[in-house]
Amino acid sequence: MKSTITTPQSAIPSLTSGLVIGVLEVALAISFAALIFAGPLAPFVPYGIGYALVGAIAGGTVIALFTSWPGIIGGNQDVPAAIMALMAAAISGLMPAAATPEETFITVVVTIAITTFISGLFLLGTGYFHLGGLARFLPYPVVGGFLAGTGWLLITGAVSLMAELPGDQFQFSALFQTGMIIRWLPGVLLAIVFMVVSNRFDHYLVLPIMLLLSTIMFFFIAWANGYTLADLSAGGWLLGPFAGEGLWQPVTPATLTMVYWPAVLSQAAGIAAIVLVSTVSLLLNAGGVELVVNTDIDLDKELRVAGVANMFSGLFAGLVGFQQLSFSILNYKIGASNRLTGMVGVAVCVLALVAGASLLALFPKVIVGALL
């Protein structure tokens, strides 16, 4: 088994892995926020990014410090984000006609906070009562079917984001209207390139380099065609412009008076789905890491650690997160199986949170959609 102690020889791989993972965590936070806060909630995307980063910071910190195998990385997860996007769209449709956009936004944020906290409480209880092994009895067709369904939600959400269509009103016919194809087709083709190249070249720098090169190419093509940043923002090609500079806003007793509680309660089934799929996904991820690193991992402890992480994240309205299979394997292959890597990734997320919305507003939607 690899040593999990940080030495001067392992510091450089740990820092390298942590920086790469941190950049990818920020990119995922941007993508998930744009997916959830879409349609009428689009003006609140910068705050959504802040909540997603808070979730990545909370999950990444707790899991890095207390996981049973120090190389495991924690952060936001795609399946809960996909379900939350549907819940956010449903809440928007259930709000009273007289409700303000701010009231809708606060209602969604409180729903996220409740969902994350309840998920954490359930994960903690499942680990405390040593029920982690029950996931091994779930039929693979059931798990595969559910994951396929959430994958479809991610795809339709990504295309809707790029095409600026309401995610809950996704229709293929609308995608082929005049001037619409150019908005989403490049992102789909770019996603295929991401997938093919990532599978062909098994190196931790492949995806970050592709993200950087595709972003540079996007702005070069825009510049060559005479578009300025103002033109791109006005045309809906970028995530911004954002109204404010800050990213994260606390939920205070005053803002709680703006919540439309019937809409929150109506999402009980969605909350239950997120809780259950998070538990199963966590155990599958931990089992996958166990196979790759060829060592026993305490599944019940991983459940408890993720439970505490989500309860902590929920207090700050962070997204649901837990152990990440791909990033943990990436970390292992780099040879940085220690707790320093996870904390470096967290530091990158903190820097992004402090940097504010002005820089993140320049992120092209086509890149966000391709990553999703």
Steps between C-alpha positions, in 0.01 A plus 500: 500500500622851425612718787246764595747719684598827336877518447715755315512254211119473486431870554540595133260230371257594778509869411468425129209263552334741742524792257359294212217363713428846639466648152267217398295545820452868415397410146249248635364755747441745215335230290269371774397852601417590142301177471293560815452876472371506144207670329343763728769429760787580260567847651593324825764271347790680675347429840435143384869468418577623849278237661653231279851611599401497866379144457828402334698668779300337780497156344860518387628610841315249717565206268867588450559519876299200620462248214611146576738504200685834474508512120123526465371833365158643586289764330176581318321222313325501164203272572364702796560819298297363208206416727530836674476674163162335444390598849605862444301513176197349675523753784512786249175373350330465838573849632203739532447740213586792727830346613814697421806341336683541831232301682526220245878500533491488881245218491731296276804575716321394818387180325864432409610561860231268640577231243873509571453494877248213489731309266782545748283388790395186311857418396620546857226275635564234236867490590437515875273194488742314267255473213748576223515139387131500405583685177672186373156335470359760260440353152735644241218561246325724755813700574596516132155613396493775757845624404402492133196713580705758688754496218222594263405786733860625485507483120169679451594753766834569331339548157228720650765712670691555176184561297348720775185288516308427823625161619151383599374575147767314305383417148708378206299709254606821672867412458483513122345842466684771306815612678467241777726221370813714518442545873492135608658287223860620562458411868376150415792446261742635760354261759565209264859620456539523880372145541705343219828673588458432874447130430789487252760679714504392863671806650383734773578814297292402197166646611641825647703560184197435280292742709769766467554450127127494421449821697788670315360376169154635584630850566735487198212411266288775654784753462563392139132566423508844658316422824592682820443378856201732520358348181546146634334586831211676332457208260473245782823318416654554845373422849508871583454781534411464867328774695726476805860421573445263793429131462365368829215653699401361843147386573382718788178500709390800295537313170310201642186714508518507119478120467183353347483187715229313303742490204774364726274229645389401149854381431499228767524226236795671332676541834446131576637406157815706556551346845470144371702542182773684691532210741520243222735711288732562794529129572557420133769769479673376815482144371653611172789668679543185709545291186746741336728554802471132604437568866205476738303819556270545799168566324317584821763759589478649151123533551549673836764735363284594201205544736684754713628674186148542360349612829772763523450596134123520546539764767649725231262388221772301324421231245496128579847347472693192599795283395590543131610189314675655197694764696605248766632262233674789325665589831612139551650473151698820553646348815359761734298281734503725804282762666699795365355457150142545613585808704684660204189443289291665772739797503443550125123505559544754780702723267226478237239589762700801618580614145135584444272484200678735260747238375257207497253706298737463202458120493349396161170313521609261227792382718270460802253300292772279354636422846153404625 
